[in-house]
Amino acid sequence: MTTELDPRLLSLLVCPLTKGPLTYDRETQELISPRAKLAFPIRDGIPVMLADEARSIDA
């Protein structure tokens, strides 16, 4: 089951490392930071904005 992320919340969140914008990947339930090349998980509708919990992505 996927939980929708509130668009207002997404507009307030930035990458904790780069302070850059994030994009929401509905399919994987992650917030993507293209600059940091990290994907932050969303668990039970709550973004986990910890670098230790993020998944590295290759562009």
MOPAC internal coordinates of N, CA, C and O (Angstrom, degrees):
PM7 1SCF
backbone

  N    0.0000 0     0.00 0     0.00 0    0    0    0
  C    1.4594 1     0.00 0     0.00 0    1    0    0
  C    1.5273 1   109.54 1     0.00 0    2    1    0
  O    1.2310 1   120.43 1   -48.98 1    3    2    1
  N    1.3129 1   116.79 1   131.02 1    3    2    1
  C    1.4538 1   120.38 1   178.79 1    5    3    2
  C    1.5150 1   109.16 1  -101.69 1    6    5    3
  O    1.2310 1   121.62 1   -37.80 1    7    6    5
  N    1.3075 1   114.50 1   142.20 1    7    6    5
  C    1.4538 1   121.94 1   178.07 1    9    7    6
  C    1.5197 1   107.79 1  -105.74 1   10    9    7
  O    1.2310 1   120.15 1   -47.09 1   11   10    9
  N    1.3116 1   117.32 1   132.91 1   11   10    9
  C    1.4553 1   121.89 1   178.35 1   13   11   10
  C    1.5219 1   109.21 1   -74.20 1   14   13   11
  O    1.2310 1   120.72 1   -42.77 1   15   14   13
  N    1.3147 1   116.24 1   137.23 1   15   14   13
  C    1.4596 1   121.58 1   175.95 1   17   15   14
  C    1.5203 1   108.54 1   -89.30 1   18   17   15
  O    1.2310 1   120.63 1   -46.40 1   19   18   17
  N    1.3113 1   116.39 1   133.60 1   19   18   17
  C    1.4640 1   121.38 1   179.86 1   21   19   18
  C    1.5364 1   109.03 1   -63.22 1   22   21   19
  O    1.2310 1   119.60 1   -56.91 1   23   22   21
  N    1.3406 1   118.36 1   123.09 1   23   22   21
  C    1.4680 1   121.10 1  -179.83 1   25   23   22
  C    1.5284 1   113.17 1   -58.31 1   26   25   23
  O    1.2310 1   120.32 1   149.82 1   27   26   25
  N    1.3272 1   117.00 1   -30.18 1   27   26   25
  C    1.4744 1   119.66 1   178.28 1   29   27   26
  C    1.5182 1   110.30 1   -66.37 1   30   29   27
  O    1.2310 1   120.61 1   140.95 1   31   30   29
  N    1.3315 1   116.44 1   -39.05 1   31   30   29
  C    1.4619 1   120.73 1   177.95 1   33   31   30
  C    1.5242 1   110.16 1   -65.03 1   34   33   31
  O    1.2310 1   120.56 1   135.10 1   35   34   33
  N    1.3142 1   116.53 1   -44.90 1   35   34   33
  C    1.4645 1   120.63 1   179.68 1   37   35   34
  C    1.5259 1   111.43 1   -59.17 1   38   37   35
  O    1.2310 1   120.26 1   142.98 1   39   38   37
  N    1.3163 1   117.10 1   -37.02 1   39   38   37
  C    1.4693 1   119.90 1  -178.85 1   41   39   38
  C    1.5282 1   111.93 1   -69.16 1   42   41   39
  O    1.2310 1   120.14 1   160.10 1   43   42   41
  N    1.3325 1   117.35 1   -19.90 1   43   42   41
  C    1.4712 1   121.04 1  -179.89 1   45   43   42
  C    1.5255 1   113.37 1   -92.53 1   46   45   43
  O    1.2310 1   120.53 1   156.08 1   47   46   45
  N    1.3178 1   116.60 1   -23.92 1   47   46   45
  C    1.4623 1   120.28 1  -174.42 1   49   47   46
  C    1.5250 1   112.15 1   -82.76 1   50   49   47
  O    1.2310 1   121.12 1   -36.98 1   51   50   49
  N    1.3289 1   115.47 1   143.02 1   51   50   49
  C    1.4598 1   122.66 1   173.24 1   53   51   50
  C    1.5242 1   107.82 1  -132.94 1   54   53   51
  O    1.2310 1   120.77 1   -15.89 1   55   54   53
  N    1.3042 1   116.13 1   164.11 1   55   54   53
  C    1.4597 1   121.13 1   177.15 1   57   55   54
  C    1.5283 1   108.86 1   -63.11 1   58   57   55
  O    1.2310 1   119.85 1   -49.81 1   59   58   57
  N    1.3275 1   117.90 1   130.19 1   59   58   57
  C    1.4674 1   119.44 1  -178.90 1   61   59   58
  C    1.5324 1   113.25 1   -68.65 1   62   61   59
  O    1.2310 1   119.85 1   161.91 1   63   62   61
  N    1.3173 1   117.88 1   -18.09 1   63   62   61
  C    1.4665 1   120.61 1  -179.56 1   65   63   62
  C    1.5203 1   112.66 1   -93.17 1   66   65   63
  O    1.2310 1   120.40 1   132.84 1   67   66   65
  N    1.3315 1   116.85 1   -47.16 1   67   66   65
  C    1.4684 1   120.48 1  -175.24 1   69   67   66
  C    1.5216 1   113.33 1  -100.35 1   70   69   67
  O    1.2310 1   120.51 1   166.08 1   71   70   69
  N    1.3238 1   116.62 1   -13.92 1   71   70   69
  C    1.4771 1   123.32 1  -173.56 1   73   71   70
  C    1.5204 1   111.64 1    63.42 1   74   73   71
  O    1.2310 1   120.74 1  -163.78 1   75   74   73
  N    1.3378 1   116.19 1    16.22 1   75   74   73
  C    1.4612 1   121.82 1   179.69 1   77   75   74
  C    1.5182 1   111.57 1   -88.30 1   78   77   75
  O    1.2310 1   120.60 1    -5.55 1   79   78   77
  N    1.3354 1   116.45 1   174.45 1   79   78   77
  C    1.4653 1   121.92 1  -177.87 1   81   79   78
  C    1.5244 1   112.08 1   -70.33 1   82   81   79
  O    1.2310 1   121.82 1   -23.47 1   83   82   81
  N    1.3268 1   114.11 1   156.53 1   83   82   81
  C    1.4556 1   122.16 1   177.84 1   85   83   82
  C    1.5193 1   109.04 1  -118.58 1   86   85   83
  O    1.2310 1   120.80 1   -28.96 1   87   86   85
  N    1.3160 1   116.08 1   151.04 1   87   86   85
  C    1.4599 1   120.52 1   172.86 1   89   87   86
  C    1.5207 1   108.21 1  -117.68 1   90   89   87
  O    1.2310 1   121.24 1   -32.73 1   91   90   89
  N    1.3064 1   115.23 1   147.27 1   91   90   89
  C    1.4647 1   122.17 1  -176.65 1   93   91   90
  C    1.5117 1   109.77 1   -95.44 1   94   93   91
  O    1.2310 1   120.31 1   -57.64 1   95   94   93
  N    1.3241 1   117.02 1   122.36 1   95   94   93
  C    1.4647 1   122.15 1   174.53 1   97   95   94
  C    1.5255 1   107.24 1  -102.16 1   98   97   95
  O    1.2310 1   121.02 1   -78.47 1   99   98   97
  N    1.3267 1   115.66 1   101.53 1   99   98   97
  C    1.4671 1   122.19 1  -175.81 1  101   99   98
  C    1.5325 1   110.94 1   -63.22 1  102  101   99
  O    1.2310 1   120.31 1   141.58 1  103  102  101
  N    1.3173 1   117.02 1   -38.42 1  103  102  101
  C    1.4603 1   121.46 1  -175.86 1  105  103  102
  C    1.5314 1   112.45 1   -64.77 1  106  105  103
  O    1.2310 1   120.53 1   136.29 1  107  106  105
  N    1.3313 1   116.59 1   -43.71 1  107  106  105
  C    1.4744 1   120.11 1  -177.99 1  109  107  106
  C    1.5272 1   112.81 1   -95.82 1  110  109  107
  O    1.2310 1   120.50 1   175.25 1  111  110  109
  N    1.3436 1   116.65 1    -4.75 1  111  110  109
  C    1.4729 1   121.70 1  -177.21 1  113  111  110
  C    1.5317 1   110.17 1    55.18 1  114  113  111
  O    1.2310 1   121.61 1  -123.86 1  115  114  113
  N    1.3421 1   114.53 1    56.14 1  115  114  113
  C    1.4632 1   121.37 1   179.38 1  117  115  114
  C    1.5177 1   109.81 1  -138.00 1  118  117  115
  O    1.2310 1   121.63 1   -25.31 1  119  118  117
  N    1.3301 1   114.48 1   154.69 1  119  118  117
  C    1.4579 1   121.55 1   169.84 1  121  119  118
  C    1.5240 1   106.15 1  -103.86 1  122  121  119
  O    1.2310 1   120.85 1   -54.19 1  123  122  121
  N    1.3261 1   115.98 1   125.81 1  123  122  121
  C    1.4544 1   121.90 1  -173.87 1  125  123  122
  C    1.5286 1   109.63 1  -102.45 1  126  125  123
  O    1.2310 1   121.31 1   -49.40 1  127  126  125
  N    1.3374 1   115.10 1   130.60 1  127  126  125
  C    1.4611 1   121.91 1   172.36 1  129  127  126
  C    1.5265 1   107.40 1  -108.28 1  130  129  127
  O    1.2310 1   120.30 1   -79.21 1  131  130  129
  N    1.3420 1   117.04 1   100.79 1  131  130  129
  C    1.4654 1   119.20 1  -177.79 1  133  131  130
  C    1.5317 1   112.68 1   -61.96 1  134  133  131
  O    1.2310 1   120.13 1   143.07 1  135  134  133
  N    1.3236 1   117.35 1   -36.93 1  135  134  133
  C    1.4666 1   121.02 1  -178.68 1  137  135  134
  C    1.5204 1   112.41 1   -66.64 1  138  137  135
  O    1.2310 1   120.43 1   137.46 1  139  138  137
  N    1.3281 1   116.79 1   -42.54 1  139  138  137
  C    1.4720 1   121.32 1  -179.23 1  141  139  138
  C    1.5247 1   111.66 1   -85.66 1  142  141  139
  O    1.2310 1   120.61 1   168.45 1  143  142  141
  N    1.3489 1   116.43 1   -11.55 1  143  142  141
  C    1.4703 1   122.05 1  -176.03 1  145  143  142
  C    1.5281 1   110.96 1    55.91 1  146  145  143
  O    1.2310 1   121.84 1  -133.36 1  147  146  145
  N    1.3597 1   114.09 1    46.64 1  147  146  145
  C    1.4595 1   121.23 1   179.19 1  149  147  146
  C    1.5265 1   109.77 1  -129.50 1  150  149  147
  O    1.2310 1   121.44 1   -29.44 1  151  150  149
  N    1.3304 1   114.85 1   150.56 1  151  150  149
  C    1.4600 1   121.97 1   174.96 1  153  151  150
  C    1.5216 1   107.60 1  -120.59 1  154  153  151
  O    1.2310 1   120.65 1   -63.23 1  155  154  153
  N    1.3292 1   116.37 1   116.77 1  155  154  153
  C    1.4561 1   122.18 1  -179.27 1  157  155  154
  C    1.5268 1   109.27 1   -92.57 1  158  157  155
  O    1.2310 1   119.80 1   -50.86 1  159  158  157
  N    1.3293 1   117.98 1   129.14 1  159  158  157
  C    1.4672 1   120.24 1  -176.72 1  161  159  158
  C    1.5243 1   112.47 1   -73.11 1  162  161  159
  O    1.2310 1   121.52 1   -25.75 1  163  162  161
  N    1.3254 1   114.69 1   154.25 1  163  162  161
  C    1.4646 1   121.75 1   172.14 1  165  163  162
  C    1.5207 1   105.71 1  -116.58 1  166  165  163
  O    1.2310 1   120.71 1   -62.36 1  167  166  165
  N    1.3318 1   116.24 1   117.64 1  167  166  165
  C    1.4611 1   121.13 1  -178.06 1  169  167  166
  C    1.5253 1   109.57 1  -116.47 1  170  169  167
  O    1.2310 1   120.83 1   -57.63 1  171  170  169
  N    1.3045 1   116.02 1   122.37 1  171  170  169
  C    1.4694 1   122.21 1  -178.71 1  173  171  170
  C    1.5251 1   111.63 1    53.63 1  174  173  171
  O    1.2310 1   121.03 1  -141.38 1  175  174  173
  N    1.3391 1   115.63 1    38.62 1  175  174  173
  C    1.4592 1   120.72 1   178.18 1  177  175  174
  C    1.5100 1   114.92 1    80.47 1  178  177  175
  O    1.2310 1   120.24 1  -175.88 1  179  178  177
  N    1.3381 1   117.14 1     4.12 1  179  178  177
  C    1.4709 1   121.15 1  -177.72 1  181  179  178
  C    1.5298 1   109.49 1  -113.80 1  182  181  179
  O    1.2310 1   119.94 1   -61.06 1  183  182  181
  N    1.3429 1   117.72 1   118.94 1  183  182  181
  C    1.4579 1   120.00 1   177.34 1  185  183  182
  C    1.5316 1   110.85 1   -67.02 1  186  185  183
  O    1.2310 1   120.74 1   -47.13 1  187  186  185
  N    1.3225 1   116.19 1   132.87 1  187  186  185
  C    1.4646 1   121.77 1   177.26 1  189  187  186
  C    1.5281 1   106.07 1  -100.65 1  190  189  187
  O    1.2310 1   121.33 1   -80.03 1  191  190  189
  N    1.3351 1   115.07 1    99.97 1  191  190  189
  C    1.4581 1   120.97 1  -172.08 1  193  191  190
  C    1.5318 1   112.24 1   -96.15 1  194  193  191
  O    1.2310 1   120.63 1  -133.56 1  195  194  193
  N    1.3178 1   116.40 1    46.44 1  195  194  193
  C    1.4562 1   121.98 1   179.34 1  197  195  194
  C    1.5294 1   108.62 1  -110.77 1  198  197  195
  O    1.2310 1   120.34 1   -49.77 1  199  198  197
  N    1.3329 1   116.95 1   130.23 1  199  198  197
  C    1.4573 1   120.93 1  -178.91 1  201  199  198
  C    1.5319 1   111.17 1   -58.89 1  202  201  199
  O    1.2310 1   120.22 1   144.99 1  203  202  201
  N    1.3306 1   117.19 1   -35.01 1  203  202  201
  C    1.4569 1   120.87 1  -179.83 1  205  203  202
  C    1.5264 1   112.22 1   -66.10 1  206  205  203
  O    1.2310 1   119.96 1   155.17 1  207  206  205
  N    1.3221 1   117.69 1   -24.83 1  207  206  205
  C    1.4587 1   122.03 1  -179.30 1  209  207  206
  C    1.5404 1   112.49 1   -93.33 1  210  209  207
  O    1.2310 1   120.54 1   169.25 1  211  210  209
  N    1.3293 1   116.57 1   -10.75 1  211  210  209
  C    1.4591 1   121.06 1  -175.93 1  213  211  210
  C    1.5313 1   110.95 1   -77.34 1  214  213  211
  O    1.2310 1   122.14 1   -28.08 1  215  214  213
  N    1.3198 1   113.51 1   151.92 1  215  214  213
  C    1.4572 1   121.39 1   177.81 1  217  215  214
  C    1.5240 1   108.00 1  -101.25 1  218  217  215
  O    1.2310 1   120.64 1   -46.32 1  219  218  217
  N    1.3233 1   116.39 1   133.68 1  219  218  217
  C    1.4617 1   120.78 1   177.86 1  221  219  218
  C    1.5238 1   109.55 1   -74.03 1  222  221  219
  O    1.2310 1   120.69 1   -42.81 1  223  222  221
  N    1.3136 1   116.30 1   137.19 1  223  222  221
  C    1.4678 1   120.52 1   177.38 1  225  223  222
  C    1.5256 1   109.14 1  -123.46 1  226  225  223
  O    1.2310 1   121.23 1   -32.46 1  227  226  225
  N    1.3094 1   115.26 1   147.54 1  227  226  225
  C    1.4648 1   120.92 1   177.36 1  229  227  226
  C    1.5095 1   108.70 1  -108.16 1  230  229  227
  O    1.2310 1   121.55 1   -50.97 1  231  230  229
  N    1.3146 1   114.63 1   129.03 1  231  230  229
  C    1.4742 1   119.69 1  -178.43 1  233  231  230
  C    1.5135 1   111.15 1   -78.00 1  234  233  231
  O    1.2310 1   120.10 1   180.00 1  235  234  233

